[in-house]
Amino acid sequence: MNIFQIFFQNVFRFYDKTNIPSAICKALFIKDKFTQSQLQLCGSYSNKRIIWKKTLVSLLAYIFLISSYFLAFTLAIIYPENRLTLSQFTAVFHTFGAIIMSFYLDPMLSRSIDSASENSNWLENTYSILLGRLLSYFFAIIVLIIILSFK
C-alpha cells in the first residue's frame, strides 16, 4: 500500500545508527518487526490536496528549467547567423525557472516542512509542486511532438 513510505522511513530509522549505504541495504534486506502501525504514513494523493496556484507556478518554473536548452538551441537552428548568441540564451531561459524555484517554491516548501508535523500543509505543497513538474513534462513533450510533426 505505502511501500515507498515504509521503505524510506526504514532507511531513516537505520540511518540513525549507520551510514546511508548501510541503511539502504538494511532497509532492503532486513525484515524486522517494525510494522506499518509504528510508521507515520502520509495521506493518499487526492485532488482536494492540490493548491492550483502553486501547481501553476511550479509548472511555469519547470517549463523554463526543462526547456531552456531546447528553446535556445532551436532558435540557434532557426537563425544560424546568430547561433552563437542564441545558444548562450540557455542560461537566460534557465534563470527564470531557477529564480522562481529559489525565491518562491523552495522557501515555501521548506517552511511548510519545518512547521508543525500535525499540519498537512507540507503534503499539499509537495503534491502541488510534483503535479506542476509532471504537467510541465507533459506540456514539453506535447510541444515537441507538435514541432516535430510540422517538420
C-alpha positions, 0 to 999 in steps of 0.5 A, a space after each residue: 500500500 505505502 511501500 515507498 513510505 515504509 521503505 524510506 522511513 526504514 532507511 531513516 530509522 537505520 540511518 540513525 545508527 549507520 551510514 546511508 549505504 548501510 541503511 539502504 541495504 538494511 532497509 532492503 534486506 532486513 525484515 524486522 518487526 517494525 510494522 506499518 502501525 509504528 510508521 507515520 504514513 502520509 495521506 493518499 494523493 487526492 485532488 482536494 490536496 492540490 493548491 492550483 496556484 502553486 501547481 501553476 507556478 511550479 509548472 511555469 518554473 519547470 517549463 523554463 528549467 526543462 526547456 531552456 536548452 531546447 528553446 535556445 538551441 532551436 532558435 540557434 537552428 532557426 537563425 544560424 547567423 546568430 547561433 552563437 548568441 542564441 545558444 548562450 540564451 540557455 542560461 537566460 531561459 534557465 534563470 527564470 525557472 531557477 529564480 522562481 524555484 529559489 525565491 518562491 517554491 523552495 522557501 515555501 516548501 521548506 517552511 511548510 516542512 519545518 512547521 508543525 508535523 500535525 499540519 498537512 500543509 507540507 503534503 499539499 505543497 509537495 503534491 502541488 509542486 510534483 503535479 506542476 513538474 509532471 504537467 510541465 513534462 507533459 506540456 514539453 513533450 506535447 510541444 515537441 511532438 507538435 514541432 516535430 510533426 510540422 517538420 
